Amino acid sequence: MENNNEIKRFHGDWKCSQCGREITTLPFEPKGRSIERVKCVECYRKMKEAEA
Ligand SMILES: [Zn+2]
């Protein structure tokens, strides 16, 4: 069986809106205002945990 769950990654030069860390890859492409709101993996995880 083939696994087609390939995760797309976008490369760029962003900054985490929470901790200011540099972000070079994201699973999505931030556009417009979302560029200012991008979060690194850690901050994103924390946000998700806070929601759950
Ligand atoms: Zn961060």
mmCIF file of the protein (N, C-alpha, C, O) and its ligand, coordinates in Angstrom:
data_MODEL
# 
_entry.id   MODEL 
# 
loop_
_entity.id 
_entity.type 
_entity.pdbx_number_of_molecules 
1 polymer     1 
2 non-polymer 1 
# 
_entity_poly.entity_id                      1 
_entity_poly.type                           'polypeptide(L)' 
_entity_poly.nstd_linkage                   no 
_entity_poly.nstd_monomer                   no 
_entity_poly.pdbx_seq_one_letter_code       MENNNEIKRFHGDWKCSQCGREITTLPFEPKGRSIERVKCVECYRKMKEAEA 
_entity_poly.pdbx_seq_one_letter_code_can   MENNNEIKRFHGDWKCSQCGREITTLPFEPKGRSIERVKCVECYRKMKEAEA 
_entity_poly.pdbx_strand_id                 A 
# 
loop_
_entity_poly_seq.entity_id 
_entity_poly_seq.num 
_entity_poly_seq.mon_id 
_entity_poly_seq.hetero 
1 1  MET n 
1 2  GLU n 
1 3  ASN n 
1 4  ASN n 
1 5  ASN n 
1 6  GLU n 
1 7  ILE n 
1 8  LYS n 
1 9  ARG n 
1 10 PHE n 
1 11 HIS n 
1 12 GLY n 
1 13 ASP n 
1 14 TRP n 
1 15 LYS n 
1 16 CYS n 
1 17 SER n 
1 18 GLN n 
1 19 CYS n 
1 20 GLY n 
1 21 ARG n 
1 22 GLU n 
1 23 ILE n 
1 24 THR n 
1 25 THR n 
1 26 LEU n 
1 27 PRO n 
1 28 PHE n 
1 29 GLU n 
1 30 PRO n 
1 31 LYS n 
1 32 GLY n 
1 33 ARG n 
1 34 SER n 
1 35 ILE n 
1 36 GLU n 
1 37 ARG n 
1 38 VAL n 
1 39 LYS n 
1 40 CYS n 
1 41 VAL n 
1 42 GLU n 
1 43 CYS n 
1 44 TYR n 
1 45 ARG n 
1 46 LYS n 
1 47 MET n 
1 48 LYS n 
1 49 GLU n 
1 50 ALA n 
1 51 GLU n 
1 52 ALA n 
# 
loop_
_struct_asym.id 
_struct_asym.entity_id 
A 1 
B 2 
# 
loop_
_chem_comp.id 
_chem_comp.type 
_chem_comp.mon_nstd_flag 
ALA 'L-peptide linking' y 
ARG 'L-peptide linking' y 
ASN 'L-peptide linking' y 
ASP 'L-peptide linking' y 
CYS 'L-peptide linking' y 
GLN 'L-peptide linking' y 
GLU 'L-peptide linking' y 
GLY 'peptide linking'   y 
HIS 'L-peptide linking' y 
ILE 'L-peptide linking' y 
LEU 'L-peptide linking' y 
LYS 'L-peptide linking' y 
MET 'L-peptide linking' y 
PHE 'L-peptide linking' y 
PRO 'L-peptide linking' y 
SER 'L-peptide linking' y 
THR 'L-peptide linking' y 
TRP 'L-peptide linking' y 
TYR 'L-peptide linking' y 
VAL 'L-peptide linking' y 
ZN  non-polymer         . 
# 
_pdbx_entity_nonpoly.entity_id   2 
_pdbx_entity_nonpoly.name        ? 
_pdbx_entity_nonpoly.comp_id     ZN 
# 
_pdbx_nonpoly_scheme.asym_id         B 
_pdbx_nonpoly_scheme.entity_id       2 
_pdbx_nonpoly_scheme.mon_id          ZN 
_pdbx_nonpoly_scheme.ndb_seq_num     1 
_pdbx_nonpoly_scheme.pdb_seq_num     101 
_pdbx_nonpoly_scheme.auth_seq_num    101 
_pdbx_nonpoly_scheme.pdb_mon_id      ZN 
_pdbx_nonpoly_scheme.auth_mon_id     ZN 
_pdbx_nonpoly_scheme.pdb_strand_id   A 
_pdbx_nonpoly_scheme.pdb_ins_code    . 
# 
loop_
_atom_site.group_PDB 
_atom_site.id 
_atom_site.type_symbol 
_atom_site.label_atom_id 
_atom_site.label_alt_id 
_atom_site.label_comp_id 
_atom_site.label_asym_id 
_atom_site.label_entity_id 
_atom_site.label_seq_id 
_atom_site.pdbx_PDB_ins_code 
_atom_site.Cartn_x 
_atom_site.Cartn_y 
_atom_site.Cartn_z 
_atom_site.occupancy 
_atom_site.B_iso_or_equiv 
_atom_site.pdbx_formal_charge 
_atom_site.auth_seq_id 
_atom_site.auth_comp_id 
_atom_site.auth_asym_id 
_atom_site.auth_atom_id 
_atom_site.pdbx_PDB_model_num 
ATOM   1   N  N  . MET A 1 1  ? 0.837  -1.216 0.000  1.00 0.00 ? 1   MET A N  1 
ATOM   2   C  CA . MET A 1 1  ? 0.000  0.000  0.000  1.00 0.00 ? 1   MET A CA 1 
ATOM   3   C  C  . MET A 1 1  ? 0.869  1.262  0.000  1.00 0.00 ? 1   MET A C  1 
ATOM   4   O  O  . MET A 1 1  ? 1.919  1.329  0.640  1.00 0.00 ? 1   MET A O  1 
ATOM   5   N  N  . GLU A 1 2  ? 0.391  2.236  -0.732 1.00 0.00 ? 2   GLU A N  1 
ATOM   6   C  CA . GLU A 1 2  ? 1.158  3.484  -0.784 1.00 0.00 ? 2   GLU A CA 1 
ATOM   7   C  C  . GLU A 1 2  ? 0.591  4.512  0.174  1.00 0.00 ? 2   GLU A C  1 
ATOM   8   O  O  . GLU A 1 2  ? -0.617 4.609  0.388  1.00 0.00 ? 2   GLU A O  1 
ATOM   9   N  N  . ASN A 1 3  ? 1.497  5.260  0.730  1.00 0.00 ? 3   ASN A N  1 
ATOM   10  C  CA . ASN A 1 3  ? 1.076  6.318  1.640  1.00 0.00 ? 3   ASN A CA 1 
ATOM   11  C  C  . ASN A 1 3  ? 1.228  7.667  0.946  1.00 0.00 ? 3   ASN A C  1 
ATOM   12  O  O  . ASN A 1 3  ? 2.335  8.121  0.659  1.00 0.00 ? 3   ASN A O  1 
ATOM   13  N  N  . ASN A 1 4  ? 0.098  8.285  0.690  1.00 0.00 ? 4   ASN A N  1 
ATOM   14  C  CA . ASN A 1 4  ? 0.139  9.557  -0.032 1.00 0.00 ? 4   ASN A CA 1 
ATOM   15  C  C  . ASN A 1 4  ? -0.069 10.757 0.880  1.00 0.00 ? 4   ASN A C  1 
ATOM   16  O  O  . ASN A 1 4  ? -0.380 11.858 0.425  1.00 0.00 ? 4   ASN A O  1 
ATOM   17  N  N  . ASN A 1 5  ? 0.108  10.522 2.173  1.00 0.00 ? 5   ASN A N  1 
ATOM   18  C  CA . ASN A 1 5  ? -0.058 11.636 3.102  1.00 0.00 ? 5   ASN A CA 1 
ATOM   19  C  C  . ASN A 1 5  ? 1.209  12.503 3.153  1.00 0.00 ? 5   ASN A C  1 
ATOM   20  O  O  . ASN A 1 5  ? 1.851  12.650 4.193  1.00 0.00 ? 5   ASN A O  1 
ATOM   21  N  N  . GLU A 1 6  ? 1.525  13.044 2.030  1.00 0.00 ? 6   GLU A N  1 
ATOM   22  C  CA . GLU A 1 6  ? 2.727  13.873 1.955  1.00 0.00 ? 6   GLU A CA 1 
ATOM   23  C  C  . GLU A 1 6  ? 2.439  15.268 2.495  1.00 0.00 ? 6   GLU A C  1 
ATOM   24  O  O  . GLU A 1 6  ? 1.459  15.918 2.130  1.00 0.00 ? 6   GLU A O  1 
ATOM   25  N  N  . ILE A 1 7  ? 3.330  15.699 3.377  1.00 0.00 ? 7   ILE A N  1 
ATOM   26  C  CA . ILE A 1 7  ? 3.134  17.021 3.964  1.00 0.00 ? 7   ILE A CA 1 
ATOM   27  C  C  . ILE A 1 7  ? 3.879  18.061 3.129  1.00 0.00 ? 7   ILE A C  1 
ATOM   28  O  O  . ILE A 1 7  ? 5.089  17.973 2.919  1.00 0.00 ? 7   ILE A O  1 
ATOM   29  N  N  . LYS A 1 8  ? 3.131  19.023 2.671  1.00 0.00 ? 8   LYS A N  1 
ATOM   30  C  CA . LYS A 1 8  ? 3.750  20.113 1.917  1.00 0.00 ? 8   LYS A CA 1 
ATOM   31  C  C  . LYS A 1 8  ? 4.470  21.061 2.852  1.00 0.00 ? 8   LYS A C  1 
ATOM   32  O  O  . LYS A 1 8  ? 3.994  21.347 3.950  1.00 0.00 ? 8   LYS A O  1 
ATOM   33  N  N  . ARG A 1 9  ? 5.595  21.537 2.423  1.00 0.00 ? 9   ARG A N  1 
ATOM   34  C  CA . ARG A 1 9  ? 6.336  22.506 3.224  1.00 0.00 ? 9   ARG A CA 1 
ATOM   35  C  C  . ARG A 1 9  ? 6.738  23.691 2.374  1.00 0.00 ? 9   ARG A C  1 
ATOM   36  O  O  . ARG A 1 9  ? 7.233  23.551 1.256  1.00 0.00 ? 9   ARG A O  1 
ATOM   37  N  N  . PHE A 1 10 ? 6.509  24.858 2.938  1.00 0.00 ? 10  PHE A N  1 
ATOM   38  C  CA . PHE A 1 10 ? 6.876  26.079 2.237  1.00 0.00 ? 10  PHE A CA 1 
ATOM   39  C  C  . PHE A 1 10 ? 8.104  26.679 2.899  1.00 0.00 ? 10  PHE A C  1 
ATOM   40  O  O  . PHE A 1 10 ? 8.208  26.746 4.124  1.00 0.00 ? 10  PHE A O  1 
ATOM   41  N  N  . HIS A 1 11 ? 9.015  27.106 2.068  1.00 0.00 ? 11  HIS A N  1 
ATOM   42  C  CA . HIS A 1 11 ? 10.252 27.682 2.592  1.00 0.00 ? 11  HIS A CA 1 
ATOM   43  C  C  . HIS A 1 11 ? 10.222 29.192 2.453  1.00 0.00 ? 11  HIS A C  1 
ATOM   44  O  O  . HIS A 1 11 ? 9.780  29.734 1.440  1.00 0.00 ? 11  HIS A O  1 
ATOM   45  N  N  . GLY A 1 12 ? 10.699 29.856 3.486  1.00 0.00 ? 12  GLY A N  1 
ATOM   46  C  CA . GLY A 1 12 ? 10.712 31.309 3.443  1.00 0.00 ? 12  GLY A CA 1 
ATOM   47  C  C  . GLY A 1 12 ? 11.483 31.878 4.617  1.00 0.00 ? 12  GLY A C  1 
ATOM   48  O  O  . GLY A 1 12 ? 12.260 31.184 5.271  1.00 0.00 ? 12  GLY A O  1 
ATOM   49  N  N  . ASP A 1 13 ? 11.255 33.132 4.864  1.00 0.00 ? 13  ASP A N  1 
ATOM   50  C  CA . ASP A 1 13 ? 11.973 33.833 5.915  1.00 0.00 ? 13  ASP A CA 1 
ATOM   51  C  C  . ASP A 1 13 ? 10.971 34.620 6.752  1.00 0.00 ? 13  ASP A C  1 
ATOM   52  O  O  . ASP A 1 13 ? 10.676 35.783 6.479  1.00 0.00 ? 13  ASP A O  1 
ATOM   53  N  N  . TRP A 1 14 ? 10.457 33.946 7.781  1.00 0.00 ? 14  TRP A N  1 
ATOM   54  C  CA . TRP A 1 14 ? 9.453  34.578 8.621  1.00 0.00 ? 14  TRP A CA 1 
ATOM   55  C  C  . TRP A 1 14 ? 9.934  34.663 10.058 1.00 0.00 ? 14  TRP A C  1 
ATOM   56  O  O  . TRP A 1 14 ? 10.990 34.141 10.415 1.00 0.00 ? 14  TRP A O  1 
ATOM   57  N  N  . LYS A 1 15 ? 9.129  35.337 10.876 1.00 0.00 ? 15  LYS A N  1 
ATOM   58  C  CA . LYS A 1 15 ? 9.463  35.447 12.289 1.00 0.00 ? 15  LYS A CA 1 
ATOM   59  C  C  . LYS A 1 15 ? 8.244  35.078 13.115 1.00 0.00 ? 15  LYS A C  1 
ATOM   60  O  O  . LYS A 1 15 ? 7.120  35.469 12.802 1.00 0.00 ? 15  LYS A O  1 
ATOM   61  N  N  . CYS A 1 16 ? 8.488  34.315 14.180 1.00 0.00 ? 16  CYS A N  1 
ATOM   62  C  CA . CYS A 1 16 ? 7.390  33.917 15.056 1.00 0.00 ? 16  CYS A CA 1 
ATOM   63  C  C  . CYS A 1 16 ? 6.813  35.152 15.737 1.00 0.00 ? 16  CYS A C  1 
ATOM   64  O  O  . CYS A 1 16 ? 7.548  35.966 16.296 1.00 0.00 ? 16  CYS A O  1 
ATOM   65  N  N  . SER A 1 17 ? 5.484  35.282 15.685 1.00 0.00 ? 17  SER A N  1 
ATOM   66  C  CA . SER A 1 17 ? 4.841  36.453 16.273 1.00 0.00 ? 17  SER A CA 1 
ATOM   67  C  C  . SER A 1 17 ? 4.830  36.364 17.793 1.00 0.00 ? 17  SER A C  1 
ATOM   68  O  O  . SER A 1 17 ? 4.550  37.353 18.471 1.00 0.00 ? 17  SER A O  1 
ATOM   69  N  N  . GLN A 1 18 ? 5.135  35.178 18.336 1.00 0.00 ? 18  GLN A N  1 
ATOM   70  C  CA . GLN A 1 18 ? 5.091  34.996 19.785 1.00 0.00 ? 18  GLN A CA 1 
ATOM   71  C  C  . GLN A 1 18 ? 6.473  35.160 20.418 1.00 0.00 ? 18  GLN A C  1 
ATOM   72  O  O  . GLN A 1 18 ? 6.644  35.949 21.348 1.00 0.00 ? 18  GLN A O  1 
ATOM   73  N  N  . CYS A 1 19 ? 7.443  34.426 19.920 1.00 0.00 ? 19  CYS A N  1 
ATOM   74  C  CA . CYS A 1 19 ? 8.756  34.429 20.568 1.00 0.00 ? 19  CYS A CA 1 
ATOM   75  C  C  . CYS A 1 19 ? 9.827  35.093 19.709 1.00 0.00 ? 19  CYS A C  1 
ATOM   76  O  O  . CYS A 1 19 ? 10.949 35.292 20.176 1.00 0.00 ? 19  CYS A O  1 
ATOM   77  N  N  . GLY A 1 20 ? 9.505  35.437 18.469 1.00 0.00 ? 20  GLY A N  1 
ATOM   78  C  CA . GLY A 1 20 ? 10.456 36.139 17.626 1.00 0.00 ? 20  GLY A CA 1 
ATOM   79  C  C  . GLY A 1 20 ? 11.473 35.248 16.960 1.00 0.00 ? 20  GLY A C  1 
ATOM   80  O  O  . GLY A 1 20 ? 12.395 35.729 16.301 1.00 0.00 ? 20  GLY A O  1 
ATOM   81  N  N  . ARG A 1 21 ? 11.310 33.948 17.127 1.00 0.00 ? 21  ARG A N  1 
ATOM   82  C  CA . ARG A 1 21 ? 12.256 33.008 16.533 1.00 0.00 ? 21  ARG A CA 1 
ATOM   83  C  C  . ARG A 1 21 ? 12.099 32.997 15.011 1.00 0.00 ? 21  ARG A C  1 
ATOM   84  O  O  . ARG A 1 21 ? 11.012 33.228 14.480 1.00 0.00 ? 21  ARG A O  1 
ATOM   85  N  N  . GLU A 1 22 ? 13.201 32.726 14.331 1.00 0.00 ? 22  GLU A N  1 
ATOM   86  C  CA . GLU A 1 22 ? 13.146 32.650 12.873 1.00 0.00 ? 22  GLU A CA 1 
ATOM   87  C  C  . GLU A 1 22 ? 12.442 31.384 12.431 1.00 0.00 ? 22  GLU A C  1 
ATOM   88  O  O  . GLU A 1 22 ? 12.638 30.314 13.006 1.00 0.00 ? 22  GLU A O  1 
ATOM   89  N  N  . ILE A 1 23 ? 11.627 31.517 11.412 1.00 0.00 ? 23  ILE A N  1 
ATOM   90  C  CA . ILE A 1 23 ? 10.936 30.367 10.844 1.00 0.00 ? 23  ILE A CA 1 
ATOM   91  C  C  . ILE A 1 23 ? 11.328 30.258 9.383  1.00 0.00 ? 23  ILE A C  1 
ATOM   92  O  O  . ILE A 1 23 ? 11.203 31.218 8.623  1.00 0.00 ? 23  ILE A O  1 
ATOM   93  N  N  . THR A 1 24 ? 11.797 29.093 8.998  1.00 0.00 ? 24  THR A N  1 
ATOM   94  C  CA . THR A 1 24 ? 12.231 28.919 7.609  1.00 0.00 ? 24  THR A CA 1 
ATOM   95  C  C  . THR A 1 24 ? 11.320 27.968 6.845  1.00 0.00 ? 24  THR A C  1 
ATOM   96  O  O  . THR A 1 24 ? 11.283 27.998 5.615  1.00 0.00 ? 24  THR A O  1 
ATOM   97  N  N  . THR A 1 25 ? 10.580 27.118 7.571  1.00 0.00 ? 25  THR A N  1 
ATOM   98  C  CA . THR A 1 25 ? 9.645  26.230 6.893  1.00 0.00 ? 25  THR A CA 1 
ATOM   99  C  C  . THR A 1 25 ? 8.311  26.242 7.604  1.00 0.00 ? 25  THR A C  1 
ATOM   100 O  O  . THR A 1 25 ? 8.241  26.321 8.830  1.00 0.00 ? 25  THR A O  1 
ATOM   101 N  N  . LEU A 1 26 ? 7.252  26.161 6.814  1.00 0.00 ? 26  LEU A N  1 
ATOM   102 C  CA . LEU A 1 26 ? 5.902  26.114 7.360  1.00 0.00 ? 26  LEU A CA 1 
ATOM   103 C  C  . LEU A 1 26 ? 5.098  25.105 6.555  1.00 0.00 ? 26  LEU A C  1 
ATOM   104 O  O  . LEU A 1 26 ? 5.368  24.894 5.372  1.00 0.00 ? 26  LEU A O  1 
ATOM   105 N  N  . PRO A 1 27 ? 4.104  24.475 7.195  1.00 0.00 ? 27  PRO A N  1 
ATOM   106 C  CA . PRO A 1 27 ? 3.262  23.530 6.466  1.00 0.00 ? 27  PRO A CA 1 
ATOM   107 C  C  . PRO A 1 27 ? 2.228  24.229 5.594  1.00 0.00 ? 27  PRO A C  1 
ATOM   108 O  O  . PRO A 1 27 ? 1.468  23.579 4.876  1.00 0.00 ? 27  PRO A O  1 
ATOM   109 N  N  . PHE A 1 28 ? 2.205  25.552 5.660  1.00 0.00 ? 28  PHE A N  1 
ATOM   110 C  CA . PHE A 1 28 ? 1.274  26.318 4.819  1.00 0.00 ? 28  PHE A CA 1 
ATOM   111 C  C  . PHE A 1 28 ? 2.001  27.579 4.366  1.00 0.00 ? 28  PHE A C  1 
ATOM   112 O  O  . PHE A 1 28 ? 3.054  27.929 4.900  1.00 0.00 ? 28  PHE A O  1 
ATOM   113 N  N  . GLU A 1 29 ? 1.432  28.251 3.383  1.00 0.00 ? 29  GLU A N  1 
ATOM   114 C  CA . GLU A 1 29 ? 2.050  29.477 2.898  1.00 0.00 ? 29  GLU A CA 1 
ATOM   115 C  C  . GLU A 1 29 ? 1.308  30.683 3.457  1.00 0.00 ? 29  GLU A C  1 
ATOM   116 O  O  . GLU A 1 29 ? 0.166  30.940 3.078  1.00 0.00 ? 29  GLU A O  1 
ATOM   117 N  N  . PRO A 1 30 ? 1.950  31.422 4.355  1.00 0.00 ? 30  PRO A N  1 
ATOM   118 C  CA . PRO A 1 30 ? 1.290  32.589 4.925  1.00 0.00 ? 30  PRO A CA 1 
ATOM   119 C  C  . PRO A 1 30 ? 1.193  33.708 3.898  1.00 0.00 ? 30  PRO A C  1 
ATOM   120 O  O  . PRO A 1 30 ? 2.136  33.981 3.156  1.00 0.00 ? 30  PRO A O  1 
ATOM   121 N  N  . LYS A 1 31 ? 0.040  34.342 3.876  1.00 0.00 ? 31  LYS A N  1 
ATOM   122 C  CA . LYS A 1 31 ? -0.160 35.431 2.918  1.00 0.00 ? 31  LYS A CA 1 
ATOM   123 C  C  . LYS A 1 31 ? -0.758 36.639 3.624  1.00 0.00 ? 31  LYS A C  1 
ATOM   124 O  O  . LYS A 1 31 ? -1.494 36.501 4.601  1.00 0.00 ? 31  LYS A O  1 
ATOM   125 N  N  . GLY A 1 32 ? -0.437 37.813 3.122  1.00 0.00 ? 32  GLY A N  1 
ATOM   126 C  CA . GLY A 1 32 ? -1.023 39.040 3.644  1.00 0.00 ? 32  GLY A CA 1 
ATOM   127 C  C  . GLY A 1 32 ? -0.776 39.213 5.126  1.00 0.00 ? 32  GLY A C  1 
ATOM   128 O  O  . GLY A 1 32 ? 0.360  39.131 5.591  1.00 0.00 ? 32  GLY A O  1 
ATOM   129 N  N  . ARG A 1 33 ? -1.849 39.453 5.866  1.00 0.00 ? 33  ARG A N  1 
ATOM   130 C  CA . ARG A 1 33 ? -1.714 39.723 7.299  1.00 0.00 ? 33  ARG A CA 1 
ATOM   131 C  C  . ARG A 1 33 ? -1.276 38.497 8.085  1.00 0.00 ? 33  ARG A C  1 
ATOM   132 O  O  . ARG A 1 33 ? -0.710 38.628 9.170  1.00 0.00 ? 33  ARG A O  1 
ATOM   133 N  N  . SER A 1 34 ? -1.531 37.311 7.552  1.00 0.00 ? 34  SER A N  1 
ATOM   134 C  CA . SER A 1 34 ? -1.155 36.096 8.288  1.00 0.00 ? 34  SER A CA 1 
ATOM   135 C  C  . SER A 1 34 ? 0.354  35.989 8.428  1.00 0.00 ? 34  SER A C  1 
ATOM   136 O  O  . SER A 1 34 ? 0.849  35.271 9.297  1.00 0.00 ? 34  SER A O  1 
ATOM   137 N  N  . ILE A 1 35 ? 1.088  36.698 7.578  1.00 0.00 ? 35  ILE A N  1 
ATOM   138 C  CA . ILE A 1 35 ? 2.549  36.677 7.690  1.00 0.00 ? 35  ILE A CA 1 
ATOM   139 C  C  . ILE A 1 35 ? 2.974  37.232 9.045  1.00 0.00 ? 35  ILE A C  1 
ATOM   140 O  O  . ILE A 1 35 ? 3.944  36.762 9.641  1.00 0.00 ? 35  ILE A O  1 
ATOM   141 N  N  . GLU A 1 36 ? 2.239  38.237 9.529  1.00 0.00 ? 36  GLU A N  1 
ATOM   142 C  CA . GLU A 1 36 ? 2.604  38.850 10.814 1.00 0.00 ? 36  GLU A CA 1 
ATOM   143 C  C  . GLU A 1 36 ? 2.167  37.979 11.989 1.00 0.00 ? 36  GLU A C  1 
ATOM   144 O  O  . GLU A 1 36 ? 2.555  38.229 13.130 1.00 0.00 ? 36  GLU A O  1 
ATOM   145 N  N  . ARG A 1 37 ? 1.369  36.968 11.710 1.00 0.00 ? 37  ARG A N  1 
ATOM   146 C  CA . ARG A 1 37 ? 0.832  36.142 12.804 1.00 0.00 ? 37  ARG A CA 1 
ATOM   147 C  C  . ARG A 1 37 ? 1.418  34.737 12.822 1.00 0.00 ? 37  ARG A C  1 
ATOM   148 O  O  . ARG A 1 37 ? 0.987  33.900 13.615 1.00 0.00 ? 37  ARG A O  1 
ATOM   149 N  N  . VAL A 1 38 ? 2.387  34.469 11.965 1.00 0.00 ? 38  VAL A N  1 
ATOM   150 C  CA . VAL A 1 38 ? 2.931  33.110 11.930 1.00 0.00 ? 38  VAL A CA 1 
ATOM   151 C  C  . VAL A 1 38 ? 3.575  32.771 13.271 1.00 0.00 ? 38  VAL A C  1 
ATOM   152 O  O  . VAL A 1 38 ? 4.142  33.626 13.952 1.00 0.00 ? 38  VAL A O  1 
ATOM   153 N  N  . LYS A 1 39 ? 3.466  31.500 13.621 1.00 0.00 ? 39  LYS A N  1 
ATOM   154 C  CA . LYS A 1 39 ? 4.056  31.021 14.869 1.00 0.00 ? 39  LYS A CA 1 
ATOM   155 C  C  . LYS A 1 39 ? 4.981  29.858 14.568 1.00 0.00 ? 39  LYS A C  1 
ATOM   156 O  O  . LYS A 1 39 ? 4.757  29.087 13.635 1.00 0.00 ? 39  LYS A O  1 
ATOM   157 N  N  . CYS A 1 40 ? 6.026  29.747 15.375 1.00 0.00 ? 40  CYS A N  1 
ATOM   158 C  CA . CYS A 1 40 ? 6.907  28.602 15.226 1.00 0.00 ? 40  CYS A CA 1 
ATOM   159 C  C  . CYS A 1 40 ? 6.191  27.352 15.737 1.00 0.00 ? 40  CYS A C  1 
ATOM   160 O  O  . CYS A 1 40 ? 5.116  27.439 16.330 1.00 0.00 ? 40  CYS A O  1 
ATOM   161 N  N  . VAL A 1 41 ? 6.790  26.213 15.504 1.00 0.00 ? 41  VAL A N  1 
ATOM   162 C  CA . VAL A 1 41 ? 6.143  24.945 15.851 1.00 0.00 ? 41  VAL A CA 1 
ATOM   163 C  C  . VAL A 1 41 ? 5.794  24.910 17.340 1.00 0.00 ? 41  VAL A C  1 
ATOM   164 O  O  . VAL A 1 41 ? 4.713  24.465 17.725 1.00 0.00 ? 41  VAL A O  1 
ATOM   165 N  N  . GLU A 1 42 ? 6.716  25.380 18.159 1.00 0.00 ? 42  GLU A N  1 
ATOM   166 C  CA . GLU A 1 42 ? 6.506  25.334 19.603 1.00 0.00 ? 42  GLU A CA 1 
ATOM   167 C  C  . GLU A 1 42 ? 5.335  26.197 20.042 1.00 0.00 ? 42  GLU A C  1 
ATOM   168 O  O  . GLU A 1 42 ? 4.473  25.753 20.801 1.00 0.00 ? 42  GLU A O  1 
ATOM   169 N  N  . CYS A 1 43 ? 5.309  27.436 19.559 1.00 0.00 ? 43  CYS A N  1 
ATOM   170 C  CA . CYS A 1 43 ? 4.238  28.343 19.935 1.00 0.00 ? 43  CYS A CA 1 
ATOM   171 C  C  . CYS A 1 43 ? 2.903  27.863 19.372 1.00 0.00 ? 43  CYS A C  1 
ATOM   172 O  O  . CYS A 1 43 ? 1.861  28.011 20.010 1.00 0.00 ? 43  CYS A O  1 
ATOM   173 N  N  . TYR A 1 44 ? 2.947  27.289 18.178 1.00 0.00 ? 44  TYR A N  1 
ATOM   174 C  CA . TYR A 1 44 ? 1.743  26.767 17.566 1.00 0.00 ? 44  TYR A CA 1 
ATOM   175 C  C  . TYR A 1 44 ? 1.181  25.626 18.410 1.00 0.00 ? 44  TYR A C  1 
ATOM   176 O  O  . TYR A 1 44 ? -0.026 25.527 18.629 1.00 0.00 ? 44  TYR A O  1 
ATOM   177 N  N  . ARG A 1 45 ? 2.093  24.763 18.881 1.00 0.00 ? 45  ARG A N  1 
ATOM   178 C  CA . ARG A 1 45 ? 1.677  23.631 19.711 1.00 0.00 ? 45  ARG A CA 1 
ATOM   179 C  C  . ARG A 1 45 ? 1.082  24.126 21.014 1.00 0.00 ? 45  ARG A C  1 
ATOM   180 O  O  . ARG A 1 45 ? 0.059  23.617 21.472 1.00 0.00 ? 45  ARG A O  1 
ATOM   181 N  N  . LYS A 1 46 ? 1.723  25.118 21.608 1.00 0.00 ? 46  LYS A N  1 
ATOM   182 C  CA . LYS A 1 46 ? 1.217  25.673 22.863 1.00 0.00 ? 46  LYS A CA 1 
ATOM   183 C  C  . LYS A 1 46 ? -0.186 26.239 22.675 1.00 0.00 ? 46  LYS A C  1 
ATOM   184 O  O  . LYS A 1 46 ? -1.069 26.065 23.516 1.00 0.00 ? 46  LYS A O  1 
ATOM   185 N  N  . MET A 1 47 ? -0.364 26.925 21.542 1.00 0.00 ? 47  MET A N  1 
ATOM   186 C  CA . MET A 1 47 ? -1.669 27.510 21.253 1.00 0.00 ? 47  MET A CA 1 
ATOM   187 C  C  . MET A 1 47 ? -2.715 26.423 21.114 1.00 0.00 ? 47  MET A C  1 
ATOM   188 O  O  . MET A 1 47 ? -3.830 26.554 21.618 1.00 0.00 ? 47  MET A O  1 
ATOM   189 N  N  . LYS A 1 48 ? -2.348 25.336 20.420 1.00 0.00 ? 48  LYS A N  1 
ATOM   190 C  CA . LYS A 1 48 ? -3.282 24.226 20.229 1.00 0.00 ? 48  LYS A CA 1 
ATOM   191 C  C  . LYS A 1 48 ? -3.623 23.570 21.565 1.00 0.00 ? 48  LYS A C  1 
ATOM   192 O  O  . LYS A 1 48 ? -4.770 23.192 21.805 1.00 0.00 ? 48  LYS A O  1 
ATOM   193 N  N  . GLU A 1 49 ? -2.625 23.438 22.424 1.00 0.00 ? 49  GLU A N  1 
ATOM   194 C  CA . GLU A 1 49 ? -2.864 22.819 23.727 1.00 0.00 ? 49  GLU A CA 1 
ATOM   195 C  C  . GLU A 1 49 ? -3.771 23.686 24.573 1.00 0.00 ? 49  GLU A C  1 
ATOM   196 O  O  . GLU A 1 49 ? -4.598 23.184 25.335 1.00 0.00 ? 49  GLU A O  1 
ATOM   197 N  N  . ALA A 1 50 ? -3.611 24.986 24.434 1.00 0.00 ? 50  ALA A N  1 
ATOM   198 C  CA . ALA A 1 50 ? -4.444 25.920 25.196 1.00 0.00 ? 50  ALA A CA 1 
ATOM   199 C  C  . ALA A 1 50 ? -5.891 25.847 24.740 1.00 0.00 ? 50  ALA A C  1 
ATOM   200 O  O  . ALA A 1 50 ? -6.815 26.046 25.529 1.00 0.00 ? 50  ALA A O  1 
ATOM   201 N  N  . GLU A 1 51 ? -6.078 25.555 23.444 1.00 0.00 ? 51  GLU A N  1 
ATOM   202 C  CA . GLU A 1 51 ? -7.431 25.478 22.909 1.00 0.00 ? 51  GLU A CA 1 
ATOM   203 C  C  . GLU A 1 51 ? -8.125 24.200 23.352 1.00 0.00 ? 51  GLU A C  1 
ATOM   204 O  O  . GLU A 1 51 ? -9.337 24.189 23.568 1.00 0.00 ? 51  GLU A O  1 
ATOM   205 N  N  . ALA A 1 52 ? -7.366 23.137 23.486 1.00 0.00 ? 52  ALA A N  1 
ATOM   206 C  CA . ALA A 1 52 ? -7.968 21.821 23.758 1.00 0.00 ? 52  ALA A CA 1 
ATOM   207 C  C  . ALA A 1 52 ? -8.476 21.675 25.196 1.00 0.00 ? 52  ALA A C  1 
ATOM   208 O  O  . ALA A 1 52 ? -9.003 20.624 25.561 1.00 0.00 ? 52  ALA A O  1 
HETATM 209 ZN ZN . ZN  B 2 .  ? 7.538  30.919 18.677 1.00 0.00 2 101 ZN  A ZN 1 
# 
